[in-house]
Amino acid sequence: MLARTSALILVALSLNQVPASAEPPAARLKELVSLEGVRDNQLIGYGIVVGLKGTGDRQQTLFTAQSLANMLQQMGVTVNSSTMLVRNTAAAMVTATLPPFAQPGMQIDVTVAAMGDCASLQGGLLLMTSLRGINGQVYSIAQGPVVTGGFILGGAGNTQTVNHPTVGRIPGGAIVEQPAPSVAPSHQVKLQLHEADFITAARIAEAVNRHFTAEANPIAHADNSGLVSVAIPASFSTHATEFIAELEAVTVKPDRAARVVINERTGTIVMGKEVHVSPVAIMHGNLTVEIQTTYSVSQPNALSSGTTQVVPQVSVGVKEEKARNVVLKEGATVEELVRALTSIGSTPRDIIAILQSLRSAGALEAELQVI
């Protein structure tokens, strides 16, 4: 039997004053916001991939044979789908992203993913597939050879698979047939912040008004933490595109919330350099108590009346790590804390547990995000 409790790692933080955080570097509005109505649109379609080297769908995947029979019937060839056994064909879902203001004739990339029990799409050719939006309209037509990032080799129960050979891409494999449903700005544009923040929204409105000082009245105001409305000036009434281009070049110093991101599965910790820790003490470590039971046989003497007995023997072992002390100076950051813990041999799991305890105690002056 094995039982575990906590040994002692003492982390003493003598922090009385926290220095002001350094201001973040200025960024263009292009990196901080997106225009309302100017967005990507997802497209999806159902297609058939042919030309596979015996790695297509098997006969039990009925919809593949039915789709192939329907396509051949449109070409004047009548076949019975129940009698078809085509191992070089696979049914696939085809997806693509239609960028805003896409014009007819533009080419976009598509992703092809097998639907049935196809073993690999390597070397396959996607036949003409219509890609539709959420409204059911066809916005693009896809066709072309599928490029896979993996492969499968071998046979007779001895195979080697690299990456995912059942998913591939066709660079520039779809041609746009009709414009994307984007909303062109008219008299006003609305800026959507990628990360909602009241301070950043107010700074954006202030920076825009300061940049366009020639206007009689302020043209920008923050509606809330995630939206800033900007009126198109009269001087740009017929040049909305030029106005947006100039607007995106305005620089703003965003206000970022202090955040520590932890990935428990991989033991990864990502933090800002200026994340601070309040005065606190933590005990963490390992105390291992191992209890083992062994059995020995007790034999009676010759010609005696005794019987053979099994005698259990219990041994108890205790292993405890010595206390380790880490002292940080005033104004210590999480970066300094992690470095100090690493220097005494703490594992990423130990550091993650300590950071979580700090957040629960209210001593970590940052948002703790576990992914």
C-alpha positions in Angstrom: 0.0 0.0 0.0 1.3 3.5 -0.9 0.2 6.7 0.7 1.3 10.2 -0.1 1.1 13.4 1.9 2.8 16.8 1.7 6.4 17.4 2.8 7.7 20.9 3.1 8.8 23.5 0.5 8.7 26.9 2.2 8.4 29.9 -0.1 8.6 33.2 1.9 7.7 36.3 0.0 8.6 39.6 1.7 6.7 42.0 -0.5 5.5 45.4 0.8 5.4 47.5 -2.2 4.6 46.7 -5.8 6.2 48.9 -8.5 4.1 50.2 -11.3 3.9 48.1 -14.4 5.7 49.2 -17.5 3.4 50.6 -20.2 2.8 48.2 -23.1 4.1 49.1 -26.5 1.8 50.9 -28.9 0.0 48.9 -31.5 -1.9 49.7 -34.6 -5.7 49.6 -34.6 -5.4 46.9 -37.3 -4.0 44.5 -34.6 -6.5 45.5 -31.9 -9.9 45.7 -33.7 -11.9 44.4 -36.5 -14.6 46.1 -38.5 -18.2 45.1 -37.8 -19.7 43.4 -40.8 -16.3 42.7 -42.4 -15.8 39.1 -41.5 -14.9 35.6 -42.9 -17.7 33.2 -43.9 -17.5 29.5 -43.6 -18.4 27.3 -46.6 -19.1 23.6 -46.7 -19.8 21.0 -49.4 -20.0 17.2 -50.0 -17.7 15.8 -52.7 -16.1 12.6 -54.0 -12.4 11.9 -54.2 -11.2 9.5 -56.9 -7.9 8.2 -58.0 -7.0 6.5 -54.7 -4.7 3.5 -54.8 -7.1 1.0 -53.2 -7.4 3.1 -50.0 -10.9 4.4 -50.6 -14.2 3.5 -48.9 -15.2 -0.1 -48.5 -18.5 -1.5 -49.7 -20.2 -1.0 -46.3 -20.0 2.8 -46.7 -23.2 2.9 -48.7 -23.4 6.6 -49.4 -20.1 6.6 -51.4 -21.5 4.1 -53.9 -24.8 5.9 -54.0 -23.1 9.3 -54.7 -20.9 7.8 -57.4 -24.0 6.1 -59.0 -25.9 9.4 -59.0 -22.9 11.3 -60.6 -22.5 8.6 -63.3 -26.3 8.7 -64.0 -26.0 12.5 -64.7 -23.3 11.6 -67.2 -25.5 9.1 -69.0 -24.1 5.9 -67.3 -26.7 3.8 -65.4 -25.3 1.5 -62.7 -26.7 -0.2 -59.7 -25.1 1.2 -56.5 -25.6 -2.1 -54.6 -23.4 -4.0 -57.0 -20.5 -1.4 -57.1 -17.2 -2.2 -55.5 -14.9 0.7 -56.1 -11.9 0.9 -53.8 -10.4 4.0 -55.4 -13.2 6.4 -54.4 -14.0 8.1 -51.1 -16.7 10.4 -49.9 -15.4 13.6 -48.3 -16.6 16.8 -46.6 -15.1 19.9 -48.2 -14.7 23.1 -46.2 -13.3 26.6 -47.0 -13.2 30.1 -45.6 -14.6 32.9 -47.8 -12.7 36.1 -47.0 -14.6 39.4 -46.9 -15.2 41.3 -50.1 -14.1 38.2 -52.1 -14.9 38.8 -55.8 -15.9 36.2 -58.5 -12.8 34.6 -60.0 -10.7 34.7 -56.8 -9.2 31.4 -55.7 -9.3 30.2 -52.1 -7.9 27.1 -50.3 -10.1 24.2 -49.4 -9.8 21.4 -46.8 -10.9 17.8 -47.7 -11.7 15.3 -45.0 -12.8 11.7 -45.5 -16.2 10.7 -44.2 -16.2 6.9 -44.4 -13.7 4.2 -43.7 -11.2 5.5 -46.3 -7.6 4.7 -45.2 -5.9 7.5 -47.1 -6.6 10.4 -49.5 -3.0 10.4 -50.8 -2.9 10.9 -54.5 -6.7 11.6 -54.7 -8.5 14.0 -57.0 -11.5 15.9 -55.7 -14.3 16.1 -58.3 -16.3 19.3 -58.8 -17.9 20.2 -55.5 -20.2 23.2 -54.8 -19.5 25.0 -51.5 -22.5 26.6 -49.8 -22.9 29.1 -47.0 -25.2 29.0 -44.1 -28.0 30.5 -46.2 -27.8 27.6 -48.7 -26.4 29.6 -51.6 -23.4 28.4 -53.6 -20.4 30.8 -53.2 -17.6 28.7 -54.6 -16.8 25.6 -56.7 -13.9 23.3 -55.6 -11.9 20.8 -57.6 -8.4 19.6 -57.8 -5.7 17.2 -56.5 -5.6 16.6 -52.7 -2.4 17.3 -50.9 -2.1 15.3 -47.7 0.3 16.0 -44.9 0.7 12.3 -44.1 0.8 8.8 -45.6 0.2 5.2 -44.8 2.5 2.4 -45.9 2.7 -1.4 -45.5 0.2 -4.1 -45.5 -0.8 -7.6 -44.2 -1.2 -6.2 -40.7 2.1 -4.4 -40.7 1.5 -0.7 -41.5 3.1 2.6 -40.7 0.9 5.8 -40.5 2.4 9.3 -40.4 0.2 12.3 -39.4 -3.4 12.2 -40.7 -3.6 10.9 -44.3 -7.4 11.1 -44.3 -7.4 14.9 -44.3 -5.8 17.1 -47.0 -5.8 20.5 -48.6 -6.1 21.9 -52.1 -4.2 25.2 -52.3 -6.3 27.6 -54.5 -8.6 24.7 -55.2 -11.9 26.7 -55.1 -13.0 29.5 -57.4 -15.4 32.2 -56.0 -18.6 32.3 -57.9 -20.4 35.3 -56.2 -19.3 38.1 -53.8 -19.2 37.4 -50.1 -22.0 38.8 -48.0 -20.0 41.6 -46.5 -21.4 45.0 -45.4 -19.6 48.0 -46.9 -19.2 50.9 -44.5 -21.4 53.9 -45.4 -21.6 56.8 -42.9 -20.2 55.0 -39.8 -17.9 52.2 -38.9 -17.9 50.2 -35.7 -14.6 48.8 -34.3 -14.9 45.5 -32.5 -12.1 45.0 -30.0 -10.5 41.5 -30.1 -10.2 41.6 -26.3 -12.9 43.7 -24.6 -11.5 46.3 -22.2 -13.0 49.6 -21.1 -9.6 51.3 -20.8 -8.5 50.2 -24.2 -11.8 51.2 -25.8 -11.5 54.7 -24.3 -7.9 55.0 -25.5 -9.0 54.0 -29.0 -11.7 56.7 -29.1 -9.2 59.3 -27.7 -6.5 58.3 -30.2 -8.9 58.5 -33.2 -10.2 61.9 -32.2 -6.7 63.2 -31.7 -5.6 61.9 -35.1 -8.5 63.5 -36.9 -8.3 66.9 -35.2 -9.3 68.8 -38.3 -12.9 67.7 -37.8 -15.2 70.1 -36.0 -16.6 67.5 -33.6 -15.2 64.3 -32.2 -15.9 61.5 -34.6 -15.3 58.5 -32.2 -16.8 57.4 -28.9 -16.7 54.1 -27.0 -20.1 52.4 -26.8 -18.9 49.8 -24.4 -15.8 47.7 -23.5 -15.9 45.9 -26.9 -17.2 48.4 -29.4 -16.1 51.9 -30.6 -18.2 53.8 -33.1 -16.5 56.1 -35.6 -18.4 58.5 -37.9 -16.9 58.9 -41.3 -16.0 62.6 -41.8 -17.6 64.6 -44.6 -14.2 64.9 -46.2 -14.0 61.1 -46.6 -17.7 60.6 -47.6 -16.8 59.3 -51.0 -13.5 57.7 -49.9 -14.5 55.3 -47.2 -11.8 52.8 -48.1 -9.1 55.5 -47.7 -10.6 56.5 -44.4 -10.5 53.0 -43.0 -6.9 52.6 -44.2 -5.9 55.7 -42.3 -7.9 54.6 -39.3 -6.2 51.3 -39.1 -2.8 53.0 -39.0 -3.6 54.9 -35.8 -1.5 53.6 -32.9 -2.9 53.0 -29.4 -1.3 51.6 -26.2 -3.7 48.8 -25.1 -4.3 48.0 -21.5 -3.8 44.3 -20.9 -5.0 42.4 -17.9 -2.3 40.5 -16.0 -2.6 36.9 -16.9 -0.9 33.6 -16.2 -1.7 30.7 -18.5 -1.1 27.1 -17.4 -1.3 23.9 -19.4 -1.5 21.1 -16.9 -1.3 18.4 -19.6 2.1 19.5 -20.8 3.4 21.4 -17.7 3.7 24.7 -19.6 3.5 28.0 -17.9 3.2 31.3 -19.8 3.1 34.6 -17.9 3.7 38.3 -18.3 6.9 39.6 -16.9 5.2 42.2 -14.7 2.8 39.9 -12.9 3.3 40.5 -9.2 2.8 38.4 -6.0 1.5 39.7 -2.7 3.1 38.7 0.7 2.4 35.0 1.2 4.0 31.8 2.4 3.5 28.4 0.8 4.3 24.9 1.9 4.5 22.3 -0.8 6.4 19.1 -1.5 6.4 15.3 -1.1 6.2 13.0 1.9 6.1 9.3 0.8 4.9 6.7 3.3 5.4 3.2 1.8 3.9 0.2 3.6 4.9 -3.2 2.3 3.6 -6.6 3.3 5.7 -9.8 2.7 4.7 -13.3 3.4 7.0 -16.0 4.8 6.4 -19.7 5.5 6.9 -21.1 8.9 7.7 -24.9 8.8 7.3 -27.0 12.0 10.1 -29.2 13.2 10.4 -32.8 11.9 8.1 -35.3 13.6 6.3 -32.5 15.5 2.5 -32.0 15.6 2.7 -28.5 14.2 1.4 -27.3 10.8 2.9 -25.1 8.2 1.8 -21.5 8.6 2.1 -18.4 6.4 3.3 -15.4 8.5 2.8 -11.9 7.2 5.6 -9.4 7.8 4.8 -5.7 7.5 7.5 -3.1 6.9 6.9 0.6 7.0 9.2 3.1 5.3 9.0 6.9 5.4 10.8 9.3 3.0 10.5 13.0 3.6 12.2 15.8 1.8 13.9 18.5 3.8 12.4 22.0 4.0 13.6 24.3 1.3 13.5 28.0 1.7 13.2 30.6 -1.0 13.3 34.3 -0.2 12.4 36.9 -2.8 13.0 40.7 -2.6 10.4 43.3 -2.5 8.4 43.7 -5.7 9.0 40.1 -6.8 7.3 39.0 -10.0 5.9 35.6 -11.0 8.9 35.3 -13.3 11.3 35.6 -10.4 9.2 33.2 -8.3 9.3 30.6 -11.0 13.0 31.0 -11.5 13.6 30.6 -7.8 11.5 27.5 -7.6 13.2 26.0 -10.6 16.6 26.7 -9.1 15.8 24.4 -6.1 14.6 21.6 -8.3 10.9 22.2 -8.4 9.1 20.5 -11.3 6.6 22.2 -13.5 3.8 20.3 -11.7 5.0 21.8 -8.4 5.1 25.3 -9.8 1.6 24.9 -11.3 0.3 23.7 -7.9 1.9 26.7 -6.1 0.5 29.2 -8.6 -3.0 27.8 -8.2 -2.6 28.0 -4.4 -1.5 31.6 -4.8 -4.5 32.5 -6.8 -6.9 30.8 -4.3 -5.3 32.7 -1.5 -5.7 36.0 -3.4 -1.9 36.6 -3.5 -1.5 36.3 -7.2 -2.3 39.7 -8.8 -3.3 38.3 -12.1 -5.9 36.2 -13.8 -5.0 32.5 -13.7 -6.2 30.6 -16.8 -5.9 26.8 -16.9 -6.2 25.2 -20.4 
